[in-house]
Amino acid sequence: MAAPGSPPAGLRGSAAASVVSALARTVLGALVLLVGVCVVPGVAGWQATVVTSGSMAPGVQPGDVTLVRPVEAAGLQPGQVLLVDDPDSPGGLLLHRLVAVTDAGLQLKGDANPAADGSLVAPSAVHGVGTVRLPGLGLPVLWASGQRRLPLTAAVLALAALVGSAVLHRAPDDEARLACRARRRRAPVRTTLRGTTAVLGIAVLLPATAAAAFTTTTADGANRFQSARYYSCALAASGSSASAYYAFQDVAGRTATNTGTAGSAANGTFAGGVSAVAAGPAKCGSTGTGAVSFDGSTGVMTTTYAVPDPRTFSLQLWFATTTSTGGKLIGFGDGANGAASAEHDRHVYLTNSGKLTFGIYDAAADSVQTTTTPGSYNDGAWHLMTATFSAGTGLRLYIDGALQASRTSVTAAEAITGYWRVGYDTIHVSWPGKPTSEHFQGSIAHVSIYNTRVLTAAEVADQYRAGN
């Protein structure tokens, strides 16, 4: 005889009950698996923490659980999301992105915060690098710590309903045995209570909590952190160790300040018709959404920072133009202080039709070696141009994060010491598609130069996402 209030034998043995129980067991299994993902890696020294604030929104939200893996001080790189001892809250934890490694300590910043944290962090205070994000898994911990009884009670009831549904289905022979044994009639209740207590206990004991005083999006919006993902155009440059980075947000004092690894020695100078404009790549982050406009007849940025024979390099900048007379975006030459270069190569220029050509001069072969995009980009929209070269990779020209033109057979460049220039320099008649004007007419922002390395395709794609 069934106990009062227990489901009829016919219902418990039905196909509908079987489906409900199967679904409930699947959900419970997934919850147990997620909890295990948080707990088991602790054996290897990993650490789980519940995010308690929105400073890393929208990529990380309050209530998310993050897993961090241990990292050596030598392995710290700008762009990584770090769990550290909060320098401003003794005993607390902080989850923020590393933006710079200085002699005085690590500078962190929340992705959603307008400025970097005021206090530096010692490398010894780092618990690890953010590696896995489990969205919403720590919400019960957050609710409990904030004494939010309504959502916490709802979660307990939902979990109890799941456990009850999981044991709803009984085969006919099982039901018969239950009818013969009164003690077994209470088993579903005991199972529900034990299961609810066990899962909630694990959830509450899960991780410590960490303030996420972060700022900006993670490039991988789903479940994982990538250590070198960028959320602003400036961090795209610093995170990939650019030799020179010029934000091109103003022309004050006619100086283009370099914040790359080469330091102030590589500062540039604006000359001729250049002016600051507000309408730059709108999503480049807190480092600025403006640009510098070049007039197409006299405007140029030059440097006096000599670079000896760069044979492995990358060039990158954002540009927007509607010109039909072409012009040089960036290039390398022996002309300093604005003078036109007699020797010139390693440059990217627009043809009159708006296509981009990237090339070098091969002195041994006494010929220019170039590659040109199939499409045109004088449409007035903002585009990210990235050009890379090395003997092993040849010429590669990326537009908006994707490879558009390449020549792997090109392995040598002219051996000269020169200077990087933006917006103008000599383009000899021997270069294919020589434009009507050597001066670029349009806007440029966020110029990055890498004197000793080739950016990977993955880095270029990430850098495009930073401004798009």
SEZAZA-149720 format. One record per residue: x, y, z of N, C-alpha, C in turn. Coordinates in steps of 0.001 Angstrom, whole numbers, plus 500000, padded with zeros to 6 digits. Layout:
N
XYZXYZXYZ...
***
This chain:
468
500860498805500000500000500000500000500899501250500000500597502173499116501428503372499020501177504294500188502216504993500595502095505960501687501319507170501220500584507824502163499822509016501785500743510069501180500336510673500072501108511755499458502141511272498470502436509954498408503420509475497448502766509348496092503544509484494996502961509430493663502386508065493396501321507985492654500746506693492305501764505872491549501681504527491746502631503641491083502590503824489589501375504073489044501272504228487601502061505404487093502054506538487815502797507726487401504293507501487479504738506894488561506181506710488754506770505742487737505956504864487248506454503905486270506206504320484836505660505520484628505294505954483280506494506453482496506306506563481181507361507084480310507649508551480609506573509306480965506777510732481289507682510889482499507452510057483543508305510121484729509734509745484379509886508796483468511237508386483051511979509540482394511276510298481525511896511446480838512258512544481838511307512842482751511564513886483752512777513520484609512837512277485065513960511852485903515271511912485132515244511498483880516465511526483075516985512950482903516074513897482614516474515294482465517021515851483774516337515543484879516783516047486175518146515487486538518363514202486267519663513605486569520764514215485707520418514546484458521406515188483576521829516550484123520826517345484548521132518673485104521961518537486380521563517611487268522316517408488508523731516940488208523864516062487228525197515596486861526074516722486362525454517619485562526217518771485069526650519671486212525750519888487199526106520709488357527250520085489152527145518774489374528216518093490117529529518177489342529459518045488007530668518144487192531297519532487303530451520584487257530977521947487368531621522179488728530962521670489784531547521803491115532879521060491163532935519886490522534182519142490480535274519885489744534888520593488675535867521395487935536487522451488840535698522963489784536219523972490714537104523356491788536735522149492237537393521571493406538628520752493037538500519881492019539570518938491699540888519607491306540877520695490466542152521303490093542974521823491263542328521971492444543074522412493625544200521468493981544074520202493571545146519241493825546431519667493116546286520298491965547443520736491181547852522165491508547261522735492560547637524089492969546786525187492359545775524820491561544885525831491004543974526365492107543351527506491854542497528128492855541230528642492194540101528461492876538818528974492384538389530149493231537725531119492600537229532266493344535927532747492727535047533273493564533782533838493088533960535342492918533611535851491754533716537285491469532571538011492159532895539079492877531870539769493673531513541155493169532239541684492184531903543018491685531986543022490168531531544122489562531417544173488107532512544927487404533672545083488014534714545883487380535373545199486193535089543903485969535595543220484790534476542959483778533336543622483963532223543454483025532582544090481679532015543620480588531002542570480548531577541169480427532882541032480287533463539711480103533337538819481309533387539399482508533241538645483749532203539366484602531239538610485122530140539208485860530162538752487318529575539538488238529451539081489621528739537735489688529275536825490488528708535495490589529396534466489720530227534909488779531017533959487991532093533343488867532426532088488602533558531437489261534718531429488275535869531871488720537062531838487873538084530888488476538745530152487609539834529268488014541141529883487575542098529947488485543406530505488154544463529426488346545413529421487441546512528468487536547754529184488045548612528488488750549832529114489256550698529609488099551454530655488341552338531201487319553600531738487988554737531515487357555992532076487849556065533554487500556832534294488284556960535734488035557483536001486630558382535139486142558948535329484815557910535123483715556800534451484053555771534183483062554667535223483008554766536274483817553738537315483823553859538182482579552740538422481897552730539225480685551533540157480692551709541392480192550561542287480068549459541619479252548218541818479684547083541192479044546512540050479843547308539460480755546818538364481572545870538888482658544875538084483006543985538392484121544537537672485347544871538443486385545556537891487549544681537945488800544798536901489618544217536906490966545343537236491923545195538339492680546267538821493545545708539175494919546623539284495884546252539857497173545937541332496963544769541749497391544343543135497175545236544083497983546013544956497306546903545851498033546170546905498861544902547142498541544134548164499248543157547580500255543120546253500374542198545595501305542877544374501898543614544548503011544358543428503608543467542209503825543962541065503382543208539829503515542257539562502373542053540545501478541145540372500354541875539945499095541100539531498115541636539134496825541103540069495749541864540214494686541492541107493590541763540397492268540807540468491361540943539874490033540925540987489002542099541310488468542234542396487491543213541997486402543229542786485341544104542526484212545450543248484380546530542551484061547861543130484108548072544009482881548387545285483113548606546206481991550060546597481820550864546470482871552277546831482739553087546177483855554299545794483505555253545265484472556348546305484646556459546883485839557439547921486106558417547457487178559495548201487331560473547870488369559863547977489764558862548849489905558247549061491220557153548055491523556686547318490522555621546341490744554731546197489536553634545465489701552707545183488616551555546183488638551249546744487480550115547662487379548926546905486795547809546926487521546608546220487109545493547207486792544493546694486099543353547545485741542130546665485532540991547111486042539742546423485759539266546789484365538722545816483642538317546080482268537253547162482158536412547293483165535335548277483105535725549600483755536920549681484299537352550895484992538021551860484025537825553156484198538405554130483270539905554310483437540461553917484569541892554129484808542480552916485509543803552819485449544506551722486107544399551863487621544607550748488329544564550766489788545641551694490335545341552351491453546295553288492030547473552628492714547297551398493203548363550713493936548982549614493079550304549554493089551012548493492387550986547214493224551184546084492575551145544778493225552502544102493069552998543534494147554257542801494087554050541470493384555016540998492591554871539695491930554601538568492914555111538696494122554900537651495125553448537572495594552651538611495326551246538635495744550318537991494718550882537496493616550068536898492560549738535452492906548440535123492900548001533747493143548003532935491860547708533585490727547694532857489474547056533647488352547015533003487179546469533612485962545079533038485694544107533907485439542758533457485111542763532578483879542182531389483992542228530422482903540847529948482474539938529720483420538594529224483105537564530068483829536482530396483131535364531125483743534125530254483683533442530101484818532198529339484905531068530322485214530342530757484212529348531825484398528266531456485403528074532336486408526955532220487333527033531120488371528074530275488333528113529133489242528221529563490706528824530714490959529007531149492338527919532063492859526826532208492125525754533103492578525213532741493956525035531443494298524555531139495660525505531653496742526816531588496473527789532116497437527613533618497579527396534284496448527207535738496453525932536105497205524881535355496964523613535633497652523742535396499155524429534336499533524585534030500952525391535109501655526473535566501015527314536585501647526588537913501768525638538157500851524869539399500903523547539261501610523327538072502234522091537803502967520854538062502104520946537630500850519804537777499935518986536483500014518058536450500959517363535218501292516425534746500175515794535674499459514820535279498453515448534449497327516492534961496637517083534129495576517750532877496118518310532970497347518951531789497926517915530708498227516772531113498778515696530149499056515174529546497757515037530388496739514568529888495446515534528869494872516824529118495054517829528174494559517748526849495298517545526912496634517424525686497429516207524883496992515090525573496793513870524883496381514029524281494984514681525023494082514890524504492734515769523263492755516806523304493612517680522146493719516947520952494323516113521216495346515328520134495946514369519526494927513763520384494086512860519889493052513609519026492035514837519429491699515654518638490773515941517256491340516355517235492632516675515956493258515418515080493336514284515681493704513043514927493768512647514381492405512821515191491373512494514740490022513423513620489571514676513688490028515647512673489628515270511290490136514581511219491287514212509910491853512717509623491656512071510420490798510638510235490587510330508891489935511071508546488916510752507343488142511164506077488885510245505104488910510526503779489465509980502721488522510765501702488276510269500577487493509207499839488314508281499130487662507207498433488393507712497495489470508776496715489223509278495789490239509859496534491426510480497707491153510996498508492269509848499030493120508764499432492462507618499977493199506989498920494089506962497657493582506387496576494376507209496328495634508528496348495475509382496138496645509217497273497638509035498493497111508840499640498009507559499496498814506513498935498193505243498761498896505363497754500027506292496783499866506471495746500886507345496221502032508096497249501781509031497704502817508699499153503154508130499362504282507714500717504652508886501679504734510015501167505136511174502066505282511635502618503941511352501836502874511789502306501583510899503409501042509687503514501637508825504592501172509391505949501512510305505988502519510899507272502913512196507546502190512665506595501388513967506752500729514039507976499827512988508231498983513086509421498137513267510698498936512567510768500111512699511975500929514112512096501463514651510977501978516016511029502518517020511363501413516786510773500228517700511046499115517671512518498736516451513065498682516329514483498335517067515358499332516842515096500631517487515913501657518996515767501610519473514547501442520929514338501413521550514984500178520855514803499030521410515378497806521449516892497865520357517488498345520314518948498456521398519449499388521538518799500549522553519222501524523961519090500954524199517977500244525543517745499721525925518777498665525022519009497678525348519940496607525473521356497129524544521771498020524650523116498579525899523261499426526235522205500164527447522274500992528675522483500156528762521732499048529921521910498164529910523296497559528708523768497149528635525087496519529073526192497466528647526094498733528997527133499695530486527091500030531047525894500046532463525770500371533351525981499158532738526187497992533484526297496749534723527170496872534713528392496343535911529181496375535796530361497311536943530969497554536923532268498211536374533276497218536058534463497724535548535490496825536639536491496508536502537113495329537472538120494906536739539282494291537136540486494662536580541656493998537111541686492580536232541999491637536662542111490254536650543570489911537630544246490414537684545658490107538327545795488757537904544921487768538494544992486446537732545961485531538219546012484219537551546877483252537833546506481817536837546290480979536827545971479555536537544506479324536274544182478080535843542825477785537011541878477625536773540597477964537736539579477588537467539234476142538529538951475398538347538712473979537563537444473715537711536447474549536933535232474438535766535354475411534591535689474886533465536016475746532794534818476373533225533598476086532519532434476595533069531975477922533999531063477943534379530407479178535839530522479561536702531000478668538114530948478974538762532318478863539790532539479666540641533701479507541796533314478590542214534201477722543423533993476949544439534992477479545691534569477684546646535396478404547065536632477636546931536647476324547388537794475565546257538388474742545068538427475312543943539062474668543865540517475112543440541397474205543535542829474454542156543462474467541996544483475318540711545152475373540822546633475095541979547109474656542113548467474139543272548459473164543301549465472293544356549503471284545733549727471917545788550467473015547067550670473688547574549372474296546670548606474909547088547342475504547410546305474450546843546434473263547225545550472174548700545758471841549162547004471939550568547296471667551463546892472821551085547269474060551930546932475202551926545442475483550778544796475266550682543369475515551499542541474561551817543089473395552631542376472420554024542999472283554393543878473242555752544433473366556191545218472139555365546181471717555741547044470601556948547898470960557878548038470025559029548921470240558573550370470338557601550723469505557055552076469526555541552004469396554873552817470200553427552942470098553076554419470220552415554943469180551977556330469144550450556337469081549810556869470126548343556846470177547719557738469111548420558837468720547905559776467728546546560328468158546496560854469396545264561441469909545291562964469902546463563539469773546570564997469708547882565361469035548043566641468741549283567133468126549907568215468993549595568192470295550095569217471214551618569245471199552177570422471026553632570555471003554266569904469801553445569466468883553901568777467661554681567499467985554414566926469156555124565723469584554190564515469562554686563443468987553991562154469027554701561296470068554100561191471236554748560511472362554747559001472161555918558411472344556054556955472257555914556348473650555042555372473796554920554639475055555322553181474883556022552871473793556525551530473576557818551291474324558414550125474112559593549725474874560821550573474572560846551250473422561996552093473082562028553393473883560927553731474538560899554908475403560859556226474663561131557292475398560998558647474854561996558941473753563078558165473662564060558381472593563411558202471221562343557447471167561663557199469896560450558100469701560324559153470513559232560097470289559284560629468865558104560900468300558044561433466952557706562910466936557822563504465754557525564923465570556558565090464411555452565805464658554521566126463595555013567366462855554829567351461557555202568512460750554173568703459652554061569944459180553155570239458078551702570191458497550849569826457552549407569865457760548869568661458506548957568714459816548381567661460666547497568328461717546435567649462112545543568193463129544854567042463845544498567287465105543790566272465887542314566286465517541728565094465406540300564979465117539682564029466131538399564198466380537732563404467413537290562036466913537051561932465616536436560712465087537486559681464691538008558962465713538933557873465453538229556540465571539002555444465652538370554128465876537617554150467196536311554089467143535483554395468309535620553409469440536107552208469188536128551187470221537533550834470693538456551767470556539833551482470965540043551613472465539006551873473232539120551843474679539504553183475267539859553134476558540122554360477306541386555064476853542187554440475967543399555076475468543092556106474401541853556272474029541509557338473116540750556854471908539783557639471495539001557307470321539155558389469256540202559200469373540491560230468383541510559746467371542043560689466594543017560366465554543717561639465138544679561509464222545362562664463634545088562670462139544667563831461645544357563995460234545576564532459486545869563929458326546961564372457455546353565007456202546901566170455794546251566970454757546514566499453330547431565545453131547688565028451785548673565836450983549258566882451599550230567688450840551490567997451629551376568204452953552575568528453749552670567736455044551613567078455455551593566418456754552469565179456827553164565020457975554056563875458168554399563744459652554709562542460087555317562336461399556642561641461185557697562223461738559026561652461598559629561388462975560714560620463001561458560389464234562946560563463954563694560760465027565158560787464921565760559565465602564927558560465834565365557325466482565832556362465396567136556213465272567708555383464219567570553904464562567127553128463600566990551681463754567925551007462770568879550229463244569840549601462337569278548354461657569052548451460358568765547299459501567721546334460061566469546768460261565453545837460763565128544759459724565418543518460058565183542399459140564005541536459566563546541740460781562343541080461285561514542167461954560350542476461405559598543621461941558115543471461624557324544293462335555881544386462087555477545853462195554539546267461355554016547627461347552498547554461450551925548459462233550473548408462416549925549798462670548783550106462076548093551367462340546655551267461869545814552126462458544439552299462011544391553492461062543650553377459974543545554500459036542138554570458457541773555769458028540497556004457339540740557066456283540258556829455062540491557780453982539484557582452867539279558637452089538493558558450859539329559038449673540647559141449850541513559701448821541516558846447551541709559514446428541887558824445153543267559119444569544153559680445431545509559986444975546566559199445744546138558215446521547086557342447204547828558017448332549075557578448569549916558151449610550497557085450517551607557422451176552291556465452047551694556505453445551355555311453961550899555219455338552078555203456299553033554327456067554179554191456955555318553564456177556545553966456526557685553401455824558999553699456520560069553153455959561412553231456537562333553903455520563097554879455983564010555562455071565123556254455821566086556791455066567246557428455692567055558929455890565872559452455565565626560870455743565146561182457151565884562022457860565502562429459221564991563862459201564257564229460245563756565596460418562897566063459257562158565153458647561207565539457616561742565527456210563055565425456041563617565410454691563219564133453974563011564211452662562659563031451880563826562054451883563535560783451915564579559769451984565130559452450597566456559297450547567091558845449313567005557322449217567251556664450350567068555215450435565784554947451207564940554089450654563628553918451264563065552555450878562553551845451860561827550607451605561094550222452885560651548946452968559879548505454128558682549431454356557944549677453288556841550629453445555522550078452909554436550745453401553067550424453007552448551709452460551898551615451238551273552799450651549984552416449948549118553432449759547881553253449005548109553614447554547540552828446668547499553206445263546328554159445050546234554736443863545133555653443593543773554979443745543725553678443510542458552956443593542110552536445016543001552815445964542722552499447356543228551139447800543933550414446919544547549159447344545803549451448153546209548506448992547395548680449817548518547809449280549694548403449160550895547687448724551933547725449825552507546567450121553574546444451124554781545838450419555954546460450636557116545924449945558434546325450561559490545666450065560859545963450462561718546023449198562897546599449333563853546629448234564925545587448492565082544663447562566095543615447669567342544093446940568319544555447700569525545122447096570291544084446291570344542853446769571092541807446061570504541557444679569187541575444579568530541357443288568284542663442542568563543792443198568323545116442644566892545231442110565933544867442983564539544918442559563653545108443776562492545675443527561514545817444604560658544561444653560306544164445874559482542976446085558239543417446855557063543214446273555843543742446891554715542710446886553706543020447683552446542290447658551331543311447831550212543114447139549135544109447096547795543455447397546974544160448154545650543618448496544755543567447255543893542565447174542956542526446050541855543575446159541519543976447390540449544935447589540947546340447857540035547321447792540361548723448042539799549148449395540478550129450023540108550530451386540006552052451538539733552753450444539494554205450521538000554486450574537326553767451474535873553861451595535413554742452743536346555401453429535997556279454537535839555574455869535831554248455877535706553482457123537074553281457763537064552964459075538315552695459766538759551259459496540041551109459181540631549796458910541937549656459680542226548442460109543498548150460768544433547510459757545569548155459514546585547624458622547717547033459448548121545813459154549257545181459814550148544570458736551425544939458726552387544396457776553536543761458541553919542544458171555010541854458857556002541302457848557267541211458287558298540640457413559389539981458236559849538843457733561073538192458202561529537270457092562783536823457164563304535925456144562540534611456116562007534223457279561299532953457352559846533011456931559218534196457061557785534306456757557490535095455507558469535874455010558224536703453852557338537889454172556711538434453120555817539585453270554405539107453606553825539725454618552434539441454961551715540762455209550557540910454628549775542143454773548360541775455213548024542195456438546718541925457019545874543197456998544590543045456711543651544154456829542502543699457718542220544494458731541119544193459662541237542792460250542457542433460642542698541188461351542823539959460486542670540082459164542727538917458281543811539104457219544521538037456894545576538084455885544954538315454513545409539383453826544870539727452514545871539547451391547161539607451692548173539460450655549469538982451294550240538168450562551505537672451102552415537198449972553710537160450283554710536578449383555791535938450240555712534614450365556674533903451224558047533797450591558157534036449289559445533890448604560401535044448874559899536146449440560745537311449705561491537088451016562814537092450968563606536753452157564651537787452546564863538841451739565933539795452044565449541221451891566001542118452710565708543544452632567022544319452570566925545554452116568131546375451989568752546649453355570068546539453442570781546740454704571062548223454905570149548924455547570351550343455838569925550637457264570485551704457812570011552254459076569114553429458742567920553467459347566997554521458984566016554842460086564918555474459680563937555992460618562533555635460110561642555317461041560262555064460657559517556394460520558708556492459476557971557721459185556524557376458869555617558285459206554187558048459009553596559190458190552826558843457147552081559840456381552766560362455145554078560159455030554780560665453837556213560168453804556681559844452638558091559688452289558167559338450804559384559227450322559603558949448908558994557614448485558328557623447344557900556393446678558435556478445248559447555708444956560118555794443661559203555277442554559427555766441342558602555381440206558691553885439912559757553231440398559907551803440130558964550942440981558343551541441993557428550766442830556088550624442125555523549422442093554281549193441336553110549973441929552278550495441020551101551233441463551452552529442161552591553135441813552993554394442465551842555389442407551445555916443560550289556821443583550636558215443075549621558985442787549816560366442355550517561176443428550155560953444699550727561704445811551492560775446750552655561250447204553383560498448232552872560823449621552125561920449766551516562303451034550151561637451179549900561103452342548611560471452632547607561525453059546401561419452538545312562310452946544241561476453637544057561722454926543104560962455704543500560986457163542960560068457944543223560034459384543942558747459765544811558854460781545590557722461277545542557745462804545499556561463411545513556456464876546194555161465285546711555146466508547248553943467149548279553233466261549432553888466133550524553358465310551443552510466181551692551274465780552585550378466518553692549878465590554924549864466111556080549401465348556828548380466186557123547240465584557864546162466245559155545956465467560283546341466057561550546315465332562203544947465274561763544006466100562479542739466192561590541511466148560295541658465836559437540476465864558317540550464849557845539368464485556703539235463577555477538879464401554438539657464266553186539335464932552568538088464299551989537245465125551312536062464617549925536429464105549340535534463333547993535773462823546992535903463965547187535104465034546284535178466188546398536529466880547626537045467029547809538358467658547148539451466833547310539384465531546721540402464661545198540384464779544616539186464813543164539090464956542702539661466288543456539381467361543099539909468681543207541424468714544227541966468046544411543410468047543297544107467259542830543459466216541699544035465488540447544061466361540227542990467132539068542953468027539150544056469076540381544421469473540544545456470499539951546782470050539992547063468765539451548329468269538166548169467519537627546974467497536417546747466717535380545985467509
***
